[in-house]
């Protein structure tokens, strides 16, 4: 069995002033405060969340 693919994301812009559903998406990615980093499984659902808030996060 191969290792599961992962993607690492970092919150680089503040969620202040953004839409509530975008804030919820950032929280769903496991990001709490500025510069927080999360390692997530690379699934289509996670990719969609990343695309939705791509202006707030950076994929490392």
PDB file of N, CA, C, O and CB in Angstrom:
ATOM      1  N   UNK A   1       0.840  -1.185   0.000  1.00  0.00           N
ATOM      2  CA  UNK A   1       0.000   0.000   0.000  1.00  0.00           C
ATOM      3  C   UNK A   1       0.883   1.245   0.000  1.00  0.00           C
ATOM      4  O   UNK A   1       1.901   1.306   0.689  1.00  0.00           O
ATOM      5  CB  UNK A   1      -0.954   0.000   1.219  1.00  0.00           C
ATOM      6  N   UNK A   2       0.477   2.212  -0.771  1.00  0.00           N
ATOM      7  CA  UNK A   2       1.255   3.447  -0.847  1.00  0.00           C
ATOM      8  C   UNK A   2       0.797   4.417   0.241  1.00  0.00           C
ATOM      9  O   UNK A   2      -0.304   4.312   0.781  1.00  0.00           O
ATOM     10  CB  UNK A   2       1.119   4.098  -2.248  1.00  0.00           C
ATOM     11  N   UNK A   3       1.684   5.360   0.536  1.00  0.00           N
ATOM     12  CA  UNK A   3       1.369   6.365   1.529  1.00  0.00           C
ATOM     13  C   UNK A   3       0.319   7.315   0.982  1.00  0.00           C
ATOM     14  O   UNK A   3       0.293   7.586  -0.219  1.00  0.00           O
ATOM     15  CB  UNK A   3       2.627   7.131   1.948  1.00  0.00           C
ATOM     16  N   UNK A   4      -0.550   7.825   1.852  1.00  0.00           N
ATOM     17  CA  UNK A   4      -1.583   8.759   1.400  1.00  0.00           C
ATOM     18  C   UNK A   4      -0.930  10.097   1.055  1.00  0.00           C
ATOM     19  O   UNK A   4      -0.017  10.557   1.741  1.00  0.00           O
ATOM     20  CB  UNK A   4      -2.687   8.946   2.489  1.00  0.00           C
ATOM     21  N   UNK A   5      -1.415  10.700  -0.008  1.00  0.00           N
ATOM     22  CA  UNK A   5      -0.909  12.004  -0.422  1.00  0.00           C
ATOM     23  C   UNK A   5      -1.433  13.071   0.529  1.00  0.00           C
ATOM     24  O   UNK A   5      -2.571  13.006   0.993  1.00  0.00           O
ATOM     25  CB  UNK A   5      -1.318  12.322  -1.884  1.00  0.00           C
ATOM     26  N   UNK A   6      -0.580  14.057   0.811  1.00  0.00           N
ATOM     27  CA  UNK A   6      -0.991  15.148   1.686  1.00  0.00           C
ATOM     28  C   UNK A   6      -0.700  16.480   1.016  1.00  0.00           C
ATOM     29  O   UNK A   6       0.104  16.572   0.089  1.00  0.00           O
ATOM     30  CB  UNK A   6      -0.275  15.060   3.049  1.00  0.00           C
ATOM     31  N   UNK A   7      -1.369  17.500   1.507  1.00  0.00           N
ATOM     32  CA  UNK A   7      -1.144  18.863   1.056  1.00  0.00           C
ATOM     33  C   UNK A   7      -1.032  19.731   2.311  1.00  0.00           C
ATOM     34  O   UNK A   7      -1.798  19.563   3.260  1.00  0.00           O
ATOM     35  CB  UNK A   7      -2.301  19.363   0.097  1.00  0.00           C
ATOM     36  N   UNK A   8      -0.076  20.655   2.309  1.00  0.00           N
ATOM     37  CA  UNK A   8       0.153  21.532   3.451  1.00  0.00           C
ATOM     38  C   UNK A   8      -0.311  22.932   3.100  1.00  0.00           C
ATOM     39  O   UNK A   8       0.089  23.485   2.076  1.00  0.00           O
ATOM     40  CB  UNK A   8       1.646  21.535   3.866  1.00  0.00           C
ATOM     41  N   UNK A   9      -1.160  23.511   3.951  1.00  0.00           N
ATOM     42  CA  UNK A   9      -1.675  24.856   3.711  1.00  0.00           C
ATOM     43  C   UNK A   9      -1.339  25.761   4.887  1.00  0.00           C
ATOM     44  O   UNK A   9      -1.243  25.311   6.029  1.00  0.00           O
ATOM     45  CB  UNK A   9      -3.197  24.825   3.474  1.00  0.00           C
ATOM     46  N   UNK A  10      -1.161  27.047   4.588  1.00  0.00           N
ATOM     47  CA  UNK A  10      -0.814  28.046   5.597  1.00  0.00           C
ATOM     48  C   UNK A  10      -1.710  29.259   5.400  1.00  0.00           C
ATOM     49  O   UNK A  10      -1.892  29.719   4.273  1.00  0.00           O
ATOM     50  CB  UNK A  10       0.695  28.444   5.510  1.00  0.00           C
ATOM     51  N   UNK A  11      -2.274  29.786   6.494  1.00  0.00           N
ATOM     52  CA  UNK A  11      -3.116  30.974   6.435  1.00  0.00           C
ATOM     53  C   UNK A  11      -2.222  32.206   6.384  1.00  0.00           C
ATOM     54  O   UNK A  11      -1.499  32.484   7.341  1.00  0.00           O
ATOM     55  CB  UNK A  11      -4.085  31.039   7.653  1.00  0.00           C
ATOM     56  N   UNK A  12      -2.263  32.948   5.278  1.00  0.00           N
ATOM     57  CA  UNK A  12      -1.362  34.089   5.112  1.00  0.00           C
ATOM     58  C   UNK A  12      -2.082  35.435   5.113  1.00  0.00           C
ATOM     59  O   UNK A  12      -1.437  36.481   5.187  1.00  0.00           O
ATOM     60  CB  UNK A  12      -0.591  33.939   3.831  1.00  0.00           C
ATOM     61  N   UNK A  13      -3.427  35.419   5.030  1.00  0.00           N
ATOM     62  CA  UNK A  13      -4.195  36.662   5.125  1.00  0.00           C
ATOM     63  C   UNK A  13      -5.274  36.503   6.173  1.00  0.00           C
ATOM     64  O   UNK A  13      -5.780  35.401   6.390  1.00  0.00           O
ATOM     65  CB  UNK A  13      -4.815  37.046   3.760  1.00  0.00           C
ATOM     66  N   UNK A  14      -5.625  37.589   6.819  1.00  0.00           N
ATOM     67  CA  UNK A  14      -6.609  37.562   7.886  1.00  0.00           C
ATOM     68  C   UNK A  14      -8.008  37.295   7.329  1.00  0.00           C
ATOM     69  O   UNK A  14      -8.325  37.679   6.204  1.00  0.00           O
ATOM     70  CB  UNK A  14      -6.587  38.881   8.662  1.00  0.00           C
ATOM     71  N   UNK A  15      -8.833  36.634   8.132  1.00  0.00           N
ATOM     72  CA  UNK A  15     -10.213  36.363   7.729  1.00  0.00           C
ATOM     73  C   UNK A  15     -11.150  37.500   8.121  1.00  0.00           C
ATOM     74  O   UNK A  15     -12.346  37.442   7.837  1.00  0.00           O
ATOM     75  CB  UNK A  15     -10.695  35.060   8.350  1.00  0.00           C
ATOM     76  N   UNK A  16     -10.614  38.537   8.774  1.00  0.00           N
ATOM     77  CA  UNK A  16     -11.436  39.689   9.146  1.00  0.00           C
ATOM     78  C   UNK A  16     -11.954  40.356   7.874  1.00  0.00           C
ATOM     79  O   UNK A  16     -11.184  40.654   6.962  1.00  0.00           O
ATOM     80  CB  UNK A  16     -10.624  40.704  10.015  1.00  0.00           C
ATOM     81  N   UNK A  17     -13.241  40.582   7.822  1.00  0.00           N
ATOM     82  CA  UNK A  17     -13.856  41.245   6.674  1.00  0.00           C
ATOM     83  C   UNK A  17     -14.215  40.322   5.536  1.00  0.00           C
ATOM     84  O   UNK A  17     -14.687  40.785   4.497  1.00  0.00           O
ATOM     85  CB  UNK A  17     -12.954  42.288   6.170  1.00  0.00           C
ATOM     86  N   UNK A  18     -14.003  39.023   5.701  1.00  0.00           N
ATOM     87  CA  UNK A  18     -14.358  38.075   4.646  1.00  0.00           C
ATOM     88  C   UNK A  18     -15.750  37.512   4.904  1.00  0.00           C
ATOM     89  O   UNK A  18     -16.333  37.715   5.969  1.00  0.00           O
ATOM     90  CB  UNK A  18     -13.317  36.933   4.560  1.00  0.00           C
ATOM     91  N   UNK A  19     -16.266  36.804   3.913  1.00  0.00           N
ATOM     92  CA  UNK A  19     -17.593  36.210   4.028  1.00  0.00           C
ATOM     93  C   UNK A  19     -17.585  35.111   5.092  1.00  0.00           C
ATOM     94  O   UNK A  19     -16.571  34.456   5.329  1.00  0.00           O
ATOM     95  CB  UNK A  19     -18.056  35.644   2.666  1.00  0.00           C
ATOM     96  N   UNK A  20     -18.744  34.931   5.722  1.00  0.00           N
ATOM     97  CA  UNK A  20     -18.842  33.939   6.795  1.00  0.00           C
ATOM     98  C   UNK A  20     -18.574  32.530   6.290  1.00  0.00           C
ATOM     99  O   UNK A  20     -17.954  31.728   6.989  1.00  0.00           O
ATOM    100  CB  UNK A  20     -20.214  33.998   7.442  1.00  0.00           C
ATOM    101  N   UNK A  21     -19.037  32.219   5.081  1.00  0.00           N
ATOM    102  CA  UNK A  21     -18.799  30.863   4.578  1.00  0.00           C
ATOM    103  C   UNK A  21     -17.320  30.648   4.274  1.00  0.00           C
ATOM    104  O   UNK A  21     -16.837  29.518   4.351  1.00  0.00           O
ATOM    105  CB  UNK A  21     -19.642  30.600   3.317  1.00  0.00           C
ATOM    106  N   UNK A  22     -16.595  31.707   3.931  1.00  0.00           N
ATOM    107  CA  UNK A  22     -15.156  31.579   3.710  1.00  0.00           C
ATOM    108  C   UNK A  22     -14.430  31.392   5.039  1.00  0.00           C
ATOM    109  O   UNK A  22     -13.466  30.631   5.122  1.00  0.00           O
ATOM    110  CB  UNK A  22     -14.609  32.814   2.968  1.00  0.00           C
ATOM    111  N   UNK A  23     -14.893  32.083   6.071  1.00  0.00           N
ATOM    112  CA  UNK A  23     -14.309  31.889   7.407  1.00  0.00           C
ATOM    113  C   UNK A  23     -14.517  30.451   7.866  1.00  0.00           C
ATOM    114  O   UNK A  23     -13.609  29.829   8.418  1.00  0.00           O
ATOM    115  CB  UNK A  23     -14.932  32.874   8.432  1.00  0.00           C
ATOM    116  N   UNK A  24     -15.723  29.927   7.632  1.00  0.00           N
ATOM    117  CA  UNK A  24     -16.026  28.546   8.018  1.00  0.00           C
ATOM    118  C   UNK A  24     -15.154  27.565   7.240  1.00  0.00           C
ATOM    119  O   UNK A  24     -14.730  26.546   7.784  1.00  0.00           O
ATOM    120  CB  UNK A  24     -17.516  28.232   7.783  1.00  0.00           C
ATOM    121  N   UNK A  25     -14.884  27.865   5.977  1.00  0.00           N
ATOM    122  CA  UNK A  25     -14.041  26.998   5.161  1.00  0.00           C
ATOM    123  C   UNK A  25     -12.609  26.985   5.691  1.00  0.00           C
ATOM    124  O   UNK A  25     -11.990  25.926   5.786  1.00  0.00           O
ATOM    125  CB  UNK A  25     -14.063  27.454   3.692  1.00  0.00           C
ATOM    126  N   UNK A  26     -12.084  28.163   6.035  1.00  0.00           N
ATOM    127  CA  UNK A  26     -10.732  28.250   6.605  1.00  0.00           C
ATOM    128  C   UNK A  26     -10.673  27.447   7.896  1.00  0.00           C
ATOM    129  O   UNK A  26      -9.705  26.726   8.138  1.00  0.00           O
ATOM    130  CB  UNK A  26     -10.328  29.731   6.867  1.00  0.00           C
ATOM    131  N   UNK A  27     -11.700  27.568   8.721  1.00  0.00           N
ATOM    132  CA  UNK A  27     -11.753  26.825   9.979  1.00  0.00           C
ATOM    133  C   UNK A  27     -11.841  25.328   9.711  1.00  0.00           C
ATOM    134  O   UNK A  27     -11.250  24.524  10.432  1.00  0.00           O
ATOM    135  CB  UNK A  27     -12.950  27.285  10.829  1.00  0.00           C
ATOM    136  N   UNK A  28     -12.582  24.959   8.668  1.00  0.00           N
ATOM    137  CA  UNK A  28     -12.712  23.561   8.295  1.00  0.00           C
ATOM    138  C   UNK A  28     -11.405  22.962   7.809  1.00  0.00           C
ATOM    139  O   UNK A  28     -11.194  21.753   7.912  1.00  0.00           O
ATOM    140  CB  UNK A  28     -13.758  23.412   7.234  1.00  0.00           C
ATOM    141  N   UNK A  29     -10.535  23.794   7.285  1.00  0.00           N
ATOM    142  CA  UNK A  29      -9.207  23.334   6.868  1.00  0.00           C
ATOM    143  C   UNK A  29      -8.271  23.169   8.060  1.00  0.00           C
ATOM    144  O   UNK A  29      -7.147  22.694   7.904  1.00  0.00           O
ATOM    145  CB  UNK A  29      -8.599  24.313   5.863  1.00  0.00           C
ATOM    146  N   UNK A  30      -8.726  23.558   9.248  1.00  0.00           N
ATOM    147  CA  UNK A  30      -7.910  23.392  10.443  1.00  0.00           C
ATOM    148  C   UNK A  30      -7.005  24.574  10.721  1.00  0.00           C
ATOM    149  O   UNK A  30      -6.053  24.459  11.493  1.00  0.00           O
ATOM    150  CB  UNK A  30      -7.086  22.159  10.322  1.00  0.00           C
ATOM    151  N   UNK A  31      -7.289  25.711  10.103  1.00  0.00           N
ATOM    152  CA  UNK A  31      -6.464  26.903  10.294  1.00  0.00           C
ATOM    153  C   UNK A  31      -7.165  27.837  11.267  1.00  0.00           C
ATOM    154  O   UNK A  31      -8.331  28.181  11.076  1.00  0.00           O
ATOM    155  CB  UNK A  31      -6.189  27.621   8.942  1.00  0.00           C
ATOM    156  N   UNK A  32      -6.451  28.247  12.315  1.00  0.00           N
ATOM    157  CA  UNK A  32      -7.057  29.085  13.344  1.00  0.00           C
ATOM    158  C   UNK A  32      -6.619  30.542  13.237  1.00  0.00           C
ATOM    159  O   UNK A  32      -7.451  31.437  13.086  1.00  0.00           O
ATOM    160  CB  UNK A  32      -6.712  28.548  14.716  1.00  0.00           C
ATOM    161  N   UNK A  33      -5.326  30.772  13.314  1.00  0.00           N
ATOM    162  CA  UNK A  33      -4.838  32.154  13.307  1.00  0.00           C
ATOM    163  C   UNK A  33      -3.832  32.333  12.180  1.00  0.00           C
ATOM    164  O   UNK A  33      -3.428  31.368  11.530  1.00  0.00           O
ATOM    165  CB  UNK A  33      -4.198  32.526  14.670  1.00  0.00           C
ATOM    166  N   UNK A  34      -3.436  33.569  11.962  1.00  0.00           N
ATOM    167  CA  UNK A  34      -2.498  33.909  10.909  1.00  0.00           C
ATOM    168  C   UNK A  34      -1.219  33.080  11.043  1.00  0.00           C
ATOM    169  O   UNK A  34      -0.722  32.874  12.150  1.00  0.00           O
ATOM    170  CB  UNK A  34      -2.175  35.408  10.946  1.00  0.00           C
ATOM    171  N   UNK A  35      -0.702  32.616   9.934  1.00  0.00           N
ATOM    172  CA  UNK A  35       0.514  31.804   9.841  1.00  0.00           C
ATOM    173  C   UNK A  35       0.366  30.399  10.418  1.00  0.00           C
ATOM    174  O   UNK A  35       1.362  29.692  10.575  1.00  0.00           O
ATOM    175  CB  UNK A  35       1.634  32.504  10.540  1.00  0.00           C
ATOM    176  N   UNK A  36      -0.865  29.981  10.737  1.00  0.00           N
ATOM    177  CA  UNK A  36      -1.038  28.603  11.194  1.00  0.00           C
ATOM    178  C   UNK A  36      -0.957  27.675   9.984  1.00  0.00           C
ATOM    179  O   UNK A  36      -1.332  28.048   8.872  1.00  0.00           O
ATOM    180  CB  UNK A  36      -2.400  28.423  11.949  1.00  0.00           C
ATOM    181  N   UNK A  37      -0.463  26.466  10.218  1.00  0.00           N
ATOM    182  CA  UNK A  37      -0.209  25.502   9.153  1.00  0.00           C
ATOM    183  C   UNK A  37      -0.986  24.233   9.445  1.00  0.00           C
ATOM    184  O   UNK A  37      -1.084  23.807  10.596  1.00  0.00           O
ATOM    185  CB  UNK A  37       1.306  25.202   9.015  1.00  0.00           C
ATOM    186  N   UNK A  38      -1.543  23.627   8.395  1.00  0.00           N
ATOM    187  CA  UNK A  38      -2.252  22.361   8.543  1.00  0.00           C
ATOM    188  C   UNK A  38      -1.807  21.418   7.437  1.00  0.00           C
ATOM    189  O   UNK A  38      -1.642  21.827   6.288  1.00  0.00           O
ATOM    190  CB  UNK A  38      -3.791  22.571   8.506  1.00  0.00           C
ATOM    191  N   UNK A  39      -1.614  20.153   7.791  1.00  0.00           N
ATOM    192  CA  UNK A  39      -1.289  19.105   6.824  1.00  0.00           C
ATOM    193  C   UNK A  39      -2.554  18.278   6.638  1.00  0.00           C
ATOM    194  O   UNK A  39      -3.056  17.674   7.586  1.00  0.00           O
ATOM    195  CB  UNK A  39      -0.068  18.209   7.304  1.00  0.00           C
ATOM    196  N   UNK A  40      -3.068  18.256   5.404  1.00  0.00           N
ATOM    197  CA  UNK A  40      -4.344  17.623   5.120  1.00  0.00           C
ATOM    198  C   UNK A  40      -4.187  16.536   4.074  1.00  0.00           C
ATOM    199  O   UNK A  40      -3.247  16.554   3.279  1.00  0.00           O
ATOM    200  CB  UNK A  40      -5.361  18.656   4.658  1.00  0.00           C
ATOM    201  N   UNK A  41      -5.113  15.591   4.081  1.00  0.00           N
ATOM    202  CA  UNK A  41      -5.139  14.556   3.059  1.00  0.00           C
ATOM    203  C   UNK A  41      -5.583  15.193   1.737  1.00  0.00           C
ATOM    204  O   UNK A  41      -6.494  16.021   1.721  1.00  0.00           O
ATOM    205  CB  UNK A  41      -6.091  13.380   3.470  1.00  0.00           C
ATOM    206  N   UNK A  42      -4.954  14.817   0.658  1.00  0.00           N
ATOM    207  CA  UNK A  42      -5.234  15.405  -0.654  1.00  0.00           C
ATOM    208  C   UNK A  42      -6.438  14.713  -1.282  1.00  0.00           C
ATOM    209  O   UNK A  42      -6.302  13.713  -1.987  1.00  0.00           O
ATOM    210  CB  UNK A  42      -3.997  15.296  -1.585  1.00  0.00           C
ATOM    211  N   UNK A  43      -7.633  15.272  -1.008  1.00  0.00           N
ATOM    212  CA  UNK A  43      -8.868  14.729  -1.560  1.00  0.00           C
ATOM    213  C   UNK A  43      -9.549  15.806  -2.395  1.00  0.00           C
ATOM    214  O   UNK A  43      -9.222  16.985  -2.265  1.00  0.00           O
ATOM    215  CB  UNK A  43      -9.811  14.220  -0.432  1.00  0.00           C
ATOM    216  N   UNK A  44     -10.493  15.415  -3.250  1.00  0.00           N
ATOM    217  CA  UNK A  44     -11.218  16.425  -4.036  1.00  0.00           C
ATOM    218  C   UNK A  44     -11.948  17.447  -3.151  1.00  0.00           C
ATOM    219  O   UNK A  44     -12.029  18.622  -3.509  1.00  0.00           O
ATOM    220  CB  UNK A  44     -12.224  15.739  -4.960  1.00  0.00           C
ATOM    221  N   UNK A  45     -12.471  17.018  -2.017  1.00  0.00           N
ATOM    222  CA  UNK A  45     -13.170  17.939  -1.121  1.00  0.00           C
ATOM    223  C   UNK A  45     -12.211  18.992  -0.568  1.00  0.00           C
ATOM    224  O   UNK A  45     -12.542  20.176  -0.522  1.00  0.00           O
ATOM    225  CB  UNK A  45     -13.832  17.167   0.033  1.00  0.00           C
ATOM    226  N   UNK A  46     -11.032  18.557  -0.152  1.00  0.00           N
ATOM    227  CA  UNK A  46     -10.036  19.492   0.379  1.00  0.00           C
ATOM    228  C   UNK A  46      -9.556  20.427  -0.723  1.00  0.00           C
ATOM    229  O   UNK A  46      -9.362  21.619  -0.487  1.00  0.00           O
ATOM    230  CB  UNK A  46      -8.840  18.730   0.997  1.00  0.00           C
ATOM    231  N   UNK A  47      -9.364  19.893  -1.927  1.00  0.00           N
ATOM    232  CA  UNK A  47      -8.961  20.742  -3.062  1.00  0.00           C
ATOM    233  C   UNK A  47      -9.997  21.824  -3.331  1.00  0.00           C
ATOM    234  O   UNK A  47      -9.641  22.967  -3.617  1.00  0.00           O
ATOM    235  CB  UNK A  47      -8.755  19.892  -4.328  1.00  0.00           C
ATOM    236  N   UNK A  48     -11.273  21.474  -3.243  1.00  0.00           N
ATOM    237  CA  UNK A  48     -12.344  22.454  -3.442  1.00  0.00           C
ATOM    238  C   UNK A  48     -12.327  23.538  -2.387  1.00  0.00           C
ATOM    239  O   UNK A  48     -12.541  24.712  -2.688  1.00  0.00           O
ATOM    240  CB  UNK A  48     -13.691  21.769  -3.440  1.00  0.00           C
ATOM    241  N   UNK A  49     -12.072  23.147  -1.150  1.00  0.00           N
ATOM    242  CA  UNK A  49     -11.991  24.130  -0.065  1.00  0.00           C
ATOM    243  C   UNK A  49     -10.806  25.065  -0.277  1.00  0.00           C
ATOM    244  O   UNK A  49     -10.904  26.270  -0.044  1.00  0.00           O
ATOM    245  CB  UNK A  49     -11.871  23.423   1.302  1.00  0.00           C
ATOM    246  N   UNK A  50      -9.684  24.500  -0.723  1.00  0.00           N
ATOM    247  CA  UNK A  50      -8.498  25.313  -0.994  1.00  0.00           C
ATOM    248  C   UNK A  50      -8.780  26.309  -2.114  1.00  0.00           C
ATOM    249  O   UNK A  50      -8.391  27.474  -2.021  1.00  0.00           O
ATOM    250  CB  UNK A  50      -7.299  24.419  -1.365  1.00  0.00           C
ATOM    251  N   UNK A  51      -9.452  25.861  -3.171  1.00  0.00           N
ATOM    252  CA  UNK A  51      -9.785  26.762  -4.280  1.00  0.00           C
ATOM    253  C   UNK A  51     -10.716  27.882  -3.836  1.00  0.00           C
ATOM    254  O   UNK A  51     -10.598  29.013  -4.306  1.00  0.00           O
ATOM    255  CB  UNK A  51     -10.427  25.981  -5.421  1.00  0.00           C
ATOM    256  N   UNK A  52     -11.632  27.574  -2.943  1.00  0.00           N
ATOM    257  CA  UNK A  52     -12.614  28.559  -2.482  1.00  0.00           C
ATOM    258  C   UNK A  52     -11.951  29.716  -1.746  1.00  0.00           C
ATOM    259  O   UNK A  52     -12.349  30.869  -1.917  1.00  0.00           O
ATOM    260  CB  UNK A  52     -13.642  27.895  -1.577  1.00  0.00           C
ATOM    261  N   UNK A  53     -10.954  29.422  -0.937  1.00  0.00           N
ATOM    262  CA  UNK A  53     -10.302  30.468  -0.125  1.00  0.00           C
ATOM    263  C   UNK A  53      -8.846  30.653  -0.532  1.00  0.00           C
ATOM    264  O   UNK A  53      -8.002  30.961   0.309  1.00  0.00           O
ATOM    265  CB  UNK A  53     -10.382  30.118   1.374  1.00  0.00           C
ATOM    266  N   UNK A  54      -8.548  30.469  -1.810  1.00  0.00           N
ATOM    267  CA  UNK A  54      -7.165  30.535  -2.288  1.00  0.00           C
ATOM    268  C   UNK A  54      -6.531  31.910  -2.073  1.00  0.00           C
ATOM    269  O   UNK A  54      -5.306  32.022  -2.017  1.00  0.00           O
ATOM    270  CB  UNK A  54      -7.113  30.178  -3.759  1.00  0.00           C
ATOM    271  N   UNK A  55      -7.351  32.953  -1.953  1.00  0.00           N
ATOM    272  CA  UNK A  55      -6.813  34.296  -1.745  1.00  0.00           C
ATOM    273  C   UNK A  55      -6.381  34.521  -0.296  1.00  0.00           C
ATOM    274  O   UNK A  55      -5.751  35.534   0.010  1.00  0.00           O
ATOM    275  CB  UNK A  55      -7.849  35.340  -2.143  1.00  0.00           C
ATOM    276  N   UNK A  56      -6.708  33.594   0.592  1.00  0.00           N
ATOM    277  CA  UNK A  56      -6.333  33.720   2.002  1.00  0.00           C
ATOM    278  C   UNK A  56      -5.204  32.804   2.411  1.00  0.00           C
ATOM    279  O   UNK A  56      -4.531  33.054   3.410  1.00  0.00           O
ATOM    280  CB  UNK A  56      -7.512  33.448   2.866  1.00  0.00           C
ATOM    281  N   UNK A  57      -4.987  31.741   1.647  1.00  0.00           N
ATOM    282  CA  UNK A  57      -4.032  30.710   2.065  1.00  0.00           C
ATOM    283  C   UNK A  57      -2.924  30.534   1.043  1.00  0.00           C
ATOM    284  O   UNK A  57      -3.000  31.019  -0.086  1.00  0.00           O
ATOM    285  CB  UNK A  57      -4.746  29.382   2.287  1.00  0.00           C
ATOM    286  N   UNK A  58      -1.898  29.827   1.476  1.00  0.00           N
ATOM    287  CA  UNK A  58      -0.771  29.479   0.612  1.00  0.00           C
ATOM    288  C   UNK A  58      -0.557  27.982   0.726  1.00  0.00           C
ATOM    289  O   UNK A  58      -0.517  27.443   1.832  1.00  0.00           O
ATOM    290  CB  UNK A  58       0.529  30.273   1.000  1.00  0.00           C
ATOM    291  N   UNK A  59      -0.417  27.302  -0.410  1.00  0.00           N
ATOM    292  CA  UNK A  59      -0.131  25.875  -0.410  1.00  0.00           C
ATOM    293  C   UNK A  59       1.378  25.714  -0.417  1.00  0.00           C
ATOM    294  O   UNK A  59       2.066  26.203  -1.313  1.00  0.00           O
ATOM    295  CB  UNK A  59      -0.790  25.150  -1.635  1.00  0.00           C
ATOM    296  N   UNK A  60       1.878  25.025   0.592  1.00  0.00           N
ATOM    297  CA  UNK A  60       3.330  24.862   0.746  1.00  0.00           C
ATOM    298  C   UNK A  60       3.759  23.546   0.108  1.00  0.00           C
ATOM    299  O   UNK A  60       4.943  23.210   0.124  1.00  0.00           O
ATOM    300  CB  UNK A  60       3.744  24.901   2.250  1.00  0.00           C
TER     301      UNK A  60
END
